[in-house]
Amino acid sequence: MKKLRIAFIVQSFPSVSETFVVNQIINLIDEGYDVTIFSFNKNTNSIIHKNILDYKLIDQTIYWEETKISKIGRFIEFLTFLLKNHEHISFRKIFRIFNFKKYGKKALNLRNYTRYRWIVKNASFDIFHAHFGPSGKYVAEMKSFGFFSDAKFITSFHGYDINPKFLDKYVYLYQELFDEVDLLTVNSFYTKTLLERIAQGNKIEILPVGLNTQYFKKNNFKENEKLNILFVGRLIPLKAPDLLVKIAENLIGNGNLINVNIIGEGEMFSQLEEYINQKSLEDSIKLRGALAQNNVLDYMDKSDLFVFPGIHDKHGRAETQGLVLQEAQAMELPVIVSDVGGMKYGMINDITGFVVEEKNIAGFVDKIELLIADKELRKEMGKQGRKFVLSNYDSKVLGNKLTALYDLILNE
């Protein structure tokens, strides 16, 4: 049986914030797939994950580069390409490249061939898998010119690529993508509801971002004298770290013994620091800045509770999944989240934590005080949280779901 060839199209590789892409690729390689990564940008400053080195993924990555070839050379290469790859080309579409009326000099310069040359000059593929809307748009444009006409095409949306404020614009921006794609995936039910409003008629499946649950595993079971509350994320309005500070202020005012660790960098750092100092909360609330993942893991291991009071920001955006919530649950931490975006779909209300109304500080305080008073409930929610993540967010589980989706579109 021949190995299926998969082309991953990403904006940047490697990317420290997109380890889920690496997890998907590794799972596919382990399952016997032949994977090539096409990346628009080479991230030289990124921390190289051990798995990237172990699987030699950089060697399997092709980076975009500007075409440096004469006009005659382009035509010779293009004709050679047509002869070699005629089985994988739609000739009805490919001669649109020469539409002078539409493309002007670009048609004479073979611009619509050289734009995709870094991909099309490589071998044929069975499936193109684009991560994020802009990458999917690029692949859709390539396929609209007849390249890889027999390859299946899937695009995964992850959140930033579908802002509720701009849905009307996306109808036009992504129209070619919706016309060409065989399957769309999203990271949560919330993202699916957004995409369904503009991608009517397209097949959409929920495929969350996952994690290696063997890495996120609790080792510290010592009881803390004070309740340790943790927040991890960029310090930006939609994640609402300022609300957590006010929640903590209320808890302390009620006489509760707590420590709050806020991990992350962002535009709100100075604002938070000023408020904490102004209210003399610096002994109980610590801003830890950005930390490496192993340090974040240490904080999770020593914490009792994870709080994420995200809101809709001024643009209407909200957290679409919040992988950190699954990481916290894998570490057996109860999670308390607000009812916006996709966060509430990544936990089980009253089982692995609590969902609280957006911006309801008193509601968060009540739920946290309930868990302060009931250690056994904290432990049980923690155990149920890990069980939930193992079943629904483990990289292997989601890897198997991805290969099932590949089989689905290949057999259509």
N, C-alpha and C positions, 0 to 999 in steps of 0.2 A: 504494500500500500504506500503510495507516494506521500511525502510530507506536505502538508498544507502550508503555503507561504503567506505570511501575514505581514502587511506593511503598517507600522504605527507612525502616524503623523502628529508631531507635537511642536509646540512653540519653542521650547527650550529643553535641552537635555545635557547633563542630568539636572534635575531641579529638586532642591532639598524639601520643598513644600509639596512635591507631587510623588512621594514614594509609592503611592497606589499604582502609578504607571509601571514602575519597576516591578512591583508585586505581580501585576497582570502579566508582564512579559516573562518573568521567571516561571510563573505557573504554566504558561503556554510552552516554554522551552522544555520544562519537565514533562509535559504531556506529549512531547514529540513534534511540536510545531516549529517551523523555520521562520524566525522573526527578524525583520530588518526595521531599524528605527530611522525615520527621516525627521530631522530637527532643523527649524529655521535659525536657531541661535545656539551657539556653543557656550555653555555656562561654565567658564573657567574658574569662577570664584566659588562654585558650589562645593559643599562637603560631599565627597565621594562615598556613597554607601558601600559597605563591604560586599553586598551581593552584586553590585555593579562590577566590582573587580573580580569576584569569584566567577561570574558568568561572562566576563569579558565583553560587557555590553557596549563599551565605547568602541570596540572593534567592529561591532555590528551596527554602528550609527553612521549615517551619511548626513553631512551638514550642507545646508544651502550655501552656494557660492555664486558669485556673479559670473555669467557666461562670458568667456573670452575666446571667441572663435569668429573667424572672418565670415562674411556673408556667403561666399562660395562654399566655405567649409560647412556652414549651417545647412545649406541645401543638399550637399552630398551626404552629410550625416542623417538628415531627415529622410532622404530617399532610401538610404541603407536601413534606417529604422523601420520604414514601411515594409520593405521586403522581408526583413527578419521577423517582424511582429504582426504580420497581416492577420493572423488568427485572432489576435486580441484587440483589433482595432475596428471601430465603426467608420467605414469609409464615407458613409452618408454624412456623418458629423465632422470628420476630420478636415474636409476641404473648406469648412467654415473659417479655417485659419487664414485662407487667402481672400476673405471677404474685404476687398479694398474699400468698398462703400462704407462699411461699418468700422473697420479698424485702420484705414488709411495706411500710412507708412509702416505701421506695425505688421500689416499683412505682408508687405514686400520684404520686411526684415525677419520674417518668421518669428515675430515676438511671441506669439501664442504657442510656439513650440519651445523656444529657448526658456520661456518662463517656467516650464515644467520639466526641462531637460534633465535636471539633477535627479529626478525620479524616473522619468520614462526611459532613460538610457540604461537603467538597470533591468533585471529580469522581470518576468511577469509575476503577478501576485493573484492569489485566490480571494483575499479580503483586504480592503483598506479600512483601517480603524483610526479615525481622527479623534483626538482629544481636544475638547473645547470648540465652540462654534466657529471662530475664525479659521481654524485648521480644517474643519469640515467644509466651510465655504470654499476654501482653496481647492480641496480635492474635488468638490462638485464642479467647479469651473474646469478643472482638468478633464474630468469625465465627460463634460458637456462638449468637449472638442473631439470625443471619440477615443481617447486614450483609455486603455484597460476596460474596454466596453463589457467584457465578460466577467470582470471582477465584481464581487459584492462589496457593499460600502455601508459602514456603520459610523455614526458620530455620537460621541458621549458629551453631553452638556453637564457642567459641574457647578454652575451658579453665577459666577461673575459675567458669563457670556449671555445672560438673559435677565436684564434689569426690568422690573415691572413697569417702570416709568417710560420705557422705550419700546413697548410691545408693538405699537403701530409701525415703528421704523423697522423692526425685525421682520415684519411680514415681507418687506421688499428686500432687506439686506440678505435674508436667508432663503429667499424664494427658490433660487437655483439649487441650494442644498436640499430643500424639501422635495424638489422635483427629482433629484438624482439619487438620494439616499435610500437604502433598503430598510434600515432600522435606526431609530434614535434611542439612546439610553439617557436616563437622568438619575441623579443621586438621591432623590427623595420624592415622596408623593407631592410635596409642595412644588418642587420644580416641574413635576409632570403637569400639574394644573396650569402653570404658567405657559408651558410649551404647547399644551393642547389648544390654547387660545389662538395660536398663530400657525400651528402645524396640523391643521385639520386634515384628516385622511391618512396621516402618517402613522406607522406602527411605533409606539413608544413603550419601552420597558424600563422598569426601575432596577437599576444596578448601582447600589451605593458604593462609596469609597470604603475600602476595608482596611484591615490591619493584621499584622502578625501577632496572634494572641499568645504565642509562646514568649514573645519579647515583652508584652505587657502582662505581667504576672505578679501578683502581690507576694512579697516576701516578709514584710514587716507587720506583725500582728500585735505589737505592743500598744497598750492603751495610753493615750496622751492625757496629761493633766488638764489641758485646755482643748477645746474642739478646734481642730485644724481645718480651715476652709480654704479651698484652692480655686483659682481662676487661671486659665491659660488661653491666650489669644492676643491678636493685635489690639492695641489700645485705640480703638476707633468707635465712633458713635453707635453703629449698629450692634456692636458686641456689649455695649453699655457697662464698661467697668466702673463708671462713675456711680451707677445705681448700686453696684455691689458695695462700694465704699459707704454709701448712705444706709444700706441694709445693715452693714457691720456697725455703723455708728448707732443705729437703733438697738441692735443686739447688746452692745456694750452698755448703752444707756439703761437697758432693762436688767443689768447686772450679770449678764452671761460672760463666762470666761472663754474667749476665743482668740485664735490667731488667724489672720488672713494673709495668704501669699498670693500676690498678683504677678504672674509671669507674662512678659511680653513687652514689646516696644510699640510706639505709635504716636500719633498727633496729640493724644490726650495725656501723655505722660506728665508734662509740667503742670497741667491743670489738676490732675489727681494728686501730685506731690504737694502742691500749694494747699489744696483742701485738707489733706491729711495733716499737714503741719499746722494749719490754721485752727483745726479742731482738736489738736493735741492727740491724734490717734496713731502717731508713729510707732508707739510701743506695740500696738496690736495689728497694724496693717503695714505690710512691707511690699514695696515695689521692687521686684527682683530683676526687671529688665528682660532682655531676650537671653535664653539659655539653650545650650545644646540639649539634644533629645535625652541623653542619658541623665542629665541633671534634672530635666523635667520629670523623668521617670522616678528619680529619687524623691522629689516632692510629692508625687502622686502616692508613692509607697508609704509616706509618713503622714498623709492627710486622712481626714475622716469623711470629707464631704466635698463635692464639686458643685459650684454654683455658676450658672451662665444666664444672666438676666437680659439677654439680647432684646433689641427693639427694632421697629421699622425706622430707618434713618430718614432724612429730609427728602431723599430721592425715592422713598418707598421700598428700598431694599431691606432684606432681612437674611439672617443666616439660613442657607438652603439645606445643609445637613449638620455641619459641626462635628467633624470626625473626632475631635478632642473629647466629645461626650461619650463616644464608643470606647475610646482609649481609657477614659476615667472609669467606665463601667467594667471594662476588662480588668482593671486594677481593684475591683470590688468597692468602688466608691459610689454611694447613692448620688444621684444627680438631681438638681433642682433647676428647672429651666422655665423661661417664659413661653407663652402660647403663640409665638410668632414664627413664621417661616417653616422650616422643616425639622426643627429641633425636636418637637414633640413626637415625631414619627420615628426617632432614633432611640427611644426608650419606652418603657411601659409605665404610664401614670399609676401611682399608688402601689406599684410592684417593684420597680427598679429606682424609683424616685418620685418627684412631684412636678406637675405642670402648674404654673401660676400665671394669672392674668398679667399681660404686659404692663410694666411700670408700677405694679402693685407692690410697693415696698412692704406694707404691712402683711401682705400675703406671703411674701418670701420669709419675713421674720417669723411668722406663725409656723411655717413648715420646718424651718431650721430649728426653732425652739422645740418642736415635737421630736426631732431627731436628737437634740441635745439630751432631752429627758429620757429617751428610749434607746439605749445602746443595742438591745437585741433587735429592734427594728432596723437600725443602721446596718447591723451585720447581715440580717436576712435580705435587705434590699441590695446590699453589696453582692451577696452570693447570687441572687436572681439576676443582677445586672451582668455578671460575668457569663452566666448561663445563656442569657439573651444574646450577648455579643458573639459567643462561640457558635451559636446556631445561625446567626443572621449576618455577621460582619467579618468573620474570619476570612483571611485572604484566600485560603483554599476553597472554602464554601463558595465565595464569590467568583473565584477562578473557574470552578465547575459550572457555575451559572453562565459565565461568559462563553465557555466552549459550547454549552447547550444552545445559546443564542446564535453562535456561529453556525452550528449544525442546522438550526432552524432556517436561516436565510440561504444557506447553501443548497438546501433541499427544496426551496420554493420553486 
